[in-house]
Amino acid sequence: MKKIINAPERVVEEMLRGMELANPGLIRLIPEHNVVVRADAPVEGKVALVSGGGSGHEPTHGGYVGPGMLDAACAGAVFTSPTPEQMLEATKAVNGGAGVFYVVKNYTGDVLNFEMAGELAEAEGIETDYVVTNDDVAVEDSTYTSGRRGIAGTIFVHKICGAAADDGKKLQEIKELAERVNANVRSMGMALTSCTPPEAGEPIFQIADDEMEIGIGIHGEPGAERKKIEPADRIVDQMLERILGDSVDYSGSEVAVIVNGLGGTPLMELYVAYKHVHEVLEREGIRVWRRPYIGDYMTSLEMAGFSITLLKLDEEMKRYLAAPCTVAAGRPF
C-alpha cells in the first residue's frame, strides 16, 4: 500500500483538520465527533441540512458544507457509517429552530443510524425529517442495502435542497423537494480498478487488468456485470441504456448531468466519456441544461472509473441548482 498518510487509524481525523485549516471562516470542525459544520451555524430560522457517511468519498460529504448546500456533514471511518451520536451532535450544532433535514444515502447502516439520530433529536425537542436517496439503477437488494443504492445523484439533493433552505423553505417543503429530486435522478457507475482503504491495507476486490465492472457501487460492491474492457463509447452506451430505460421518462426534457470520477480517473477520460453522453442525449432529444458537471464529485478513494447521473429538471430545480453556493469543495456548481 502506497498512500500519503501518517497512520491509517488517524487518516480521517487528520483529513478533517486539514479541511478546516484550508477553509478558515467557511467551516469549523467538531473534532471529538468528526463533524464538519458551517462556520456561521446555527443559522436562526433556517432549516438545516445534514448529511454524512463513510469517509473515502471526498469531496462528499464535508466538501459540500457551506452556504447554499449542507449545514453539517458527519464523517464515519472509511466506507463505514457515522454513528447516531455523531449525527445527533451535528443536528444540535446546526439547529436554528426551523428543523433539521437529513439527506441519507440508501445503505443499511446510514439509514438506521440517521433514523436513530432523528429519534434522539426529537426527544430533545428538535424537529427532523429525512430523504433516502436511491438513484443507482445497477442493482437492487445488495449486501449493503435494501433496494437501490444512493450514489452521485445524492449531490443534486444536497445542492437543490441546500439552496431551497437558504431561500427560506420550510421543513416539509424541503422534504417534498428532496423526494421530487430523488424520484427524477438516476445514476450508474463502472470501475477499472479496485481501491485500498488505509486500515485494510489491501484492495477490497480483485479485477484483472483487461476487465471492467459495470454497475459497481461506491464501496466496491459488485455491479451488474464483469467483462472485458471496451471502448469508451460502448461503455457509455451500456450505462445510458440502463439509465434511460429505467422508470424516469427523460424524452423531450432538460437534464442536469454529472460525469463523476471515482478518484483515479483523469479528466481527459471523463471528457471522452462526456462527449458520447452528450451525443447520445442529443440523438434522443434530451437537452443538457446549462452545463454538465464533470470531475470528482463522489469518489471511491483511488478507484479508476466513473459514473453518469441524469436529473430530469423542472423550473424550481433549475432555479435552486443555479443558485450560488460557497463550499469547501470550491466551485463544484
C-alpha positions as CSV (number, residue, x, y, z in Angstrom):
1,M,0.0,0.0,0.0
2,K,1.3,3.4,-1.0
3,K,-0.6,6.4,0.5
4,I,0.4,9.9,1.6
5,I,-0.8,9.4,5.2
6,N,0.8,9.2,8.6
7,A,-1.1,6.4,10.3
8,P,-4.2,4.6,9.0
9,E,-6.1,5.0,12.2
10,R,-5.7,8.8,12.1
11,V,-6.4,9.5,8.5
12,V,-10.0,10.7,8.9
13,E,-9.2,13.0,11.8
14,E,-6.2,14.5,10.0
15,M,-8.1,14.9,6.8
16,L,-10.9,16.8,8.5
17,R,-8.4,19.0,10.4
18,G,-6.7,19.8,7.1
19,M,-10.0,20.6,5.6
20,E,-10.8,23.0,8.4
21,L,-7.4,24.7,8.2
22,A,-7.8,25.1,4.4
23,N,-11.2,26.8,4.7
24,P,-11.0,29.4,7.5
25,G,-14.2,31.3,8.1
26,L,-16.2,28.8,6.0
27,I,-16.3,25.6,8.0
28,R,-15.4,24.5,11.5
29,L,-14.7,21.1,12.9
30,I,-16.2,19.4,16.0
31,P,-13.1,17.2,16.4
32,E,-14.4,14.9,19.1
33,H,-17.2,13.8,16.8
34,N,-15.6,14.2,13.3
35,V,-18.4,16.6,12.3
36,V,-17.9,19.5,9.9
37,V,-20.3,22.4,10.2
38,R,-20.8,25.8,8.6
39,A,-18.8,28.4,10.4
40,D,-21.9,30.5,10.9
41,A,-24.1,27.7,12.2
42,P,-26.6,27.6,13.6
43,V,-28.5,30.0,11.2
44,E,-31.6,31.1,13.1
45,G,-34.9,30.5,11.4
46,K,-33.4,28.3,8.6
47,V,-34.0,24.6,8.0
48,A,-30.5,23.0,8.5
49,L,-29.4,20.2,6.1
50,V,-27.2,17.4,7.5
51,S,-25.7,14.6,5.5
52,G,-22.8,12.1,6.0
53,G,-21.5,8.7,5.5
54,G,-18.2,6.8,5.4
55,S,-15.1,8.7,4.5
56,G,-13.3,8.0,1.3
57,H,-15.8,9.6,-1.0
58,E,-14.3,13.1,-0.9
59,P,-15.4,15.8,-1.6
60,T,-18.6,14.1,-0.4
61,H,-19.7,14.9,2.3
62,G,-17.7,17.6,4.1
63,G,-16.7,19.3,0.9
64,Y,-20.3,20.3,0.4
65,V,-20.7,22.1,3.7
66,G,-21.2,25.8,3.4
67,P,-23.8,28.5,2.4
68,G,-26.1,27.1,-0.3
69,M,-25.6,23.5,0.4
70,L,-25.1,21.5,3.7
71,D,-25.0,22.9,7.2
72,A,-23.2,19.9,8.5
73,A,-21.6,16.6,7.5
74,C,-20.8,13.6,9.6
75,A,-17.6,11.6,8.7
76,G,-17.5,7.9,9.5
77,A,-14.4,5.8,9.2
78,V,-13.5,4.9,5.6
79,F,-16.6,3.3,4.0
80,T,-18.3,3.0,7.4
81,S,-21.4,4.7,8.5
82,P,-21.2,7.5,11.1
83,T,-22.7,6.8,14.5
84,P,-26.0,8.1,15.8
85,E,-24.1,10.1,18.4
86,Q,-22.1,11.9,15.6
87,M,-25.4,12.7,13.8
88,L,-27.0,13.9,16.9
89,E,-24.1,16.3,17.7
90,A,-24.3,17.6,14.1
91,T,-28.0,18.1,14.5
92,K,-27.7,20.1,17.7
93,A,-24.8,22.2,16.3
94,V,-26.8,23.4,13.3
95,N,-30.3,23.6,14.6
96,G,-31.6,27.1,14.1
97,G,-35.2,26.4,15.3
98,A,-36.8,25.6,12.0
99,G,-35.9,21.9,12.0
100,V,-33.1,19.7,10.6
101,F,-33.4,17.7,7.4
102,Y,-31.2,14.6,6.8
103,V,-30.0,13.6,3.3
104,V,-29.2,9.9,3.7
105,K,-27.8,7.5,1.0
106,N,-29.5,4.2,0.9
107,Y,-27.1,2.0,2.8
108,T,-28.4,0.0,5.8
109,G,-26.1,1.5,8.4
110,D,-26.6,5.1,7.2
111,V,-30.4,4.7,7.2
112,L,-30.6,3.0,10.6
113,N,-28.2,5.5,12.3
114,F,-29.9,8.6,10.9
115,E,-33.3,7.3,11.9
116,M,-32.0,6.7,15.4
117,A,-30.4,10.2,15.5
118,G,-33.7,11.7,14.4
119,E,-35.5,10.0,17.3
120,L,-32.8,11.2,19.8
121,A,-33.1,14.8,18.4
122,E,-36.9,14.7,18.6
123,A,-36.6,13.7,22.2
124,E,-34.6,16.9,22.7
125,G,-37.3,19.0,21.0
126,I,-35.6,19.3,17.6
127,E,-38.0,18.6,14.7
128,T,-36.3,16.4,12.0
129,D,-37.2,14.7,8.7
130,Y,-35.2,12.9,6.0
131,V,-35.0,11.6,2.5
132,V,-33.2,8.3,1.5
133,T,-31.6,8.7,-1.9
134,N,-31.6,5.6,-4.2
135,D,-30.5,6.7,-7.7
136,D,-28.3,3.8,-8.7
137,V,-30.0,1.7,-11.4
138,A,-27.4,-1.0,-11.4
139,V,-28.6,-3.4,-8.7
140,E,-31.2,-3.8,-6.0
141,D,-31.2,-5.5,-2.6
142,S,-27.4,-5.8,-2.4
143,T,-25.3,-6.8,0.6
144,Y,-25.2,-3.2,1.7
145,T,-28.8,-2.1,1.2
146,S,-32.4,-3.0,0.8
147,G,-33.5,-1.5,-2.5
148,R,-31.3,0.6,-4.7
149,R,-28.1,2.3,-3.6
150,G,-27.6,6.0,-3.2
151,I,-24.7,7.4,-5.2
152,A,-23.7,10.6,-7.0
153,G,-27.3,11.7,-7.6
154,T,-27.4,12.5,-3.9
155,I,-25.3,15.6,-4.6
156,F,-28.2,17.1,-6.6
157,V,-30.3,16.7,-3.5
158,H,-27.6,18.5,-1.4
159,K,-27.4,21.4,-3.9
160,I,-31.0,21.9,-4.7
161,C,-32.4,21.5,-1.1
162,G,-29.5,23.5,0.3
163,A,-30.4,26.4,-1.8
164,A,-34.1,26.0,-1.0
165,A,-33.3,26.0,2.7
166,D,-31.3,29.2,2.3
167,D,-34.3,30.6,0.4
168,G,-36.5,30.1,3.5
169,K,-38.3,26.9,2.6
170,K,-40.0,25.1,5.5
171,L,-39.1,21.6,6.6
172,Q,-42.0,19.8,4.8
173,E,-41.3,21.8,1.7
174,I,-37.7,20.7,1.8
175,K,-38.8,17.1,2.2
176,E,-41.2,17.4,-0.8
177,L,-38.5,18.9,-3.0
178,A,-35.9,16.3,-1.9
179,E,-38.3,13.4,-2.7
180,R,-39.0,15.0,-6.1
181,V,-35.4,15.3,-7.0
182,N,-34.7,11.8,-5.9
183,A,-37.6,10.5,-7.9
184,N,-36.2,12.1,-11.1
185,V,-32.5,11.3,-10.8
186,R,-30.8,8.1,-12.0
187,S,-27.1,7.1,-11.9
188,M,-24.8,4.2,-12.9
189,G,-21.1,3.6,-12.4
190,M,-18.3,1.4,-13.6
191,A,-14.8,0.7,-12.5
192,L,-11.5,-0.4,-14.0
193,T,-9.7,-1.0,-10.7
194,S,-10.3,-1.6,-7.0
195,C,-9.2,0.7,-4.2
196,T,-7.4,0.3,-0.9
197,P,-8.9,1.5,2.4
198,P,-6.0,2.7,4.6
199,E,-6.8,0.5,7.5
200,A,-7.3,-2.6,5.4
201,G,-4.0,-2.2,3.6
202,E,-5.1,-4.2,0.6
203,P,-7.6,-3.8,-2.3
204,I,-11.2,-4.5,-1.4
205,F,-11.7,-6.7,-4.5
206,Q,-9.6,-8.1,-7.4
207,I,-10.1,-7.3,-11.0
208,A,-7.9,-8.3,-14.0
209,D,-6.0,-5.7,-16.0
210,D,-8.2,-6.4,-19.0
211,E,-11.6,-6.3,-17.1
212,M,-14.1,-3.8,-16.0
213,E,-17.1,-3.9,-13.6
214,I,-20.3,-2.3,-14.9
215,G,-22.6,-1.1,-12.2
216,I,-20.2,-1.1,-9.3
217,G,-21.0,0.5,-6.0
218,I,-19.1,3.3,-4.4
219,H,-17.7,1.0,-1.8
220,G,-16.6,-1.6,-4.3
221,E,-19.9,-3.6,-4.1
222,P,-20.4,-5.9,-7.1
223,G,-22.1,-4.5,-10.1
224,A,-24.4,-5.9,-12.8
225,E,-21.7,-7.4,-14.9
226,R,-17.9,-8.0,-15.1
227,K,-16.5,-8.2,-18.6
228,K,-13.6,-7.4,-20.8
229,I,-12.8,-3.7,-21.1
230,E,-14.4,-2.0,-24.2
231,P,-14.0,1.4,-25.9
232,A,-15.4,4.4,-24.0
233,D,-18.4,5.0,-26.3
234,R,-19.5,1.4,-25.8
235,I,-19.2,1.7,-22.0
236,V,-21.3,4.9,-22.1
237,D,-23.9,3.2,-24.3
238,Q,-24.3,0.4,-21.8
239,M,-24.7,2.7,-18.8
240,L,-27.1,5.1,-20.6
241,E,-29.1,2.2,-21.8
242,R,-29.8,1.3,-18.2
243,I,-30.4,4.9,-17.1
244,L,-32.7,5.9,-19.9
245,G,-34.5,2.6,-19.8
246,D,-35.5,3.0,-16.2
247,S,-38.6,4.5,-14.8
248,V,-37.9,8.2,-15.4
249,D,-39.2,9.4,-18.8
250,Y,-36.4,11.7,-20.0
251,S,-37.8,12.2,-23.5
252,G,-38.1,15.8,-24.5
253,S,-36.8,17.0,-21.2
254,E,-33.9,19.1,-19.9
255,V,-31.4,17.3,-17.7
256,A,-28.6,18.2,-15.4
257,V,-25.7,15.8,-16.0
258,I,-22.8,14.7,-13.8
259,V,-19.9,12.7,-15.2
260,N,-18.3,11.8,-12.0
261,G,-14.8,10.4,-11.5
262,L,-14.3,7.8,-8.8
263,G,-10.9,9.2,-7.6
264,G,-8.4,7.7,-10.0
265,T,-9.7,8.7,-13.4
266,P,-8.0,11.5,-15.4
267,L,-10.1,14.4,-16.6
268,M,-9.1,13.5,-20.1
269,E,-11.0,10.3,-19.8
270,L,-14.1,11.9,-18.2
271,Y,-14.3,14.4,-21.1
272,V,-14.0,11.5,-23.6
273,A,-16.9,9.8,-21.8
274,Y,-19.0,13.0,-21.7
275,K,-18.5,13.6,-25.4
276,H,-20.5,10.4,-26.1
277,V,-23.0,11.1,-23.3
278,H,-23.8,14.4,-25.0
279,E,-24.1,12.8,-28.4
280,V,-26.5,10.1,-27.1
281,L,-28.7,12.6,-25.3
282,E,-28.8,14.9,-28.3
283,R,-29.8,12.0,-30.5
284,E,-32.6,11.1,-28.0
285,G,-34.0,14.6,-28.0
286,I,-32.8,15.3,-24.4
287,R,-31.3,18.7,-23.8
288,V,-28.4,19.2,-21.4
289,W,-29.3,22.2,-19.2
290,R,-26.7,25.0,-18.7
291,R,-23.5,22.9,-18.5
292,P,-22.5,19.5,-17.4
293,Y,-20.7,18.8,-14.1
294,I,-17.5,16.9,-14.9
295,G,-15.0,15.9,-12.3
296,D,-14.6,14.2,-8.9
297,Y,-17.9,14.7,-7.0
298,M,-18.3,11.4,-5.2
299,T,-15.2,9.2,-5.2
300,S,-14.2,5.8,-4.0
301,L,-10.7,6.6,-2.8
302,E,-8.4,6.0,-5.7
303,M,-10.7,3.8,-7.8
304,A,-10.4,4.2,-11.6
305,G,-13.8,4.5,-13.1
306,F,-16.7,6.9,-13.4
307,S,-20.4,7.3,-13.0
308,I,-23.1,9.0,-15.1
309,T,-26.0,10.9,-13.4
310,L,-29.0,12.4,-15.1
311,L,-31.6,14.6,-13.3
312,K,-34.8,15.5,-15.1
313,L,-35.4,19.1,-14.2
314,D,-38.4,21.3,-13.5
315,E,-38.3,25.1,-13.1
316,E,-37.9,25.0,-9.3
317,M,-35.0,22.6,-9.6
318,K,-33.3,24.8,-12.2
319,R,-33.6,27.9,-10.0
320,Y,-32.0,26.2,-7.0
321,L,-29.4,24.3,-8.9
322,A,-28.3,27.7,-10.4
323,A,-28.2,29.5,-7.1
324,P,-24.8,30.4,-5.7
325,C,-23.0,28.3,-3.1
326,T,-19.8,28.6,-1.2
327,V,-18.5,25.3,0.0
328,A,-15.2,23.7,0.9
329,A,-15.0,21.8,-2.4
330,G,-14.5,25.1,-4.2
331,R,-17.0,25.8,-7.0
332,P,-18.5,22.5,-7.9
333,F,-21.7,24.1,-9.2
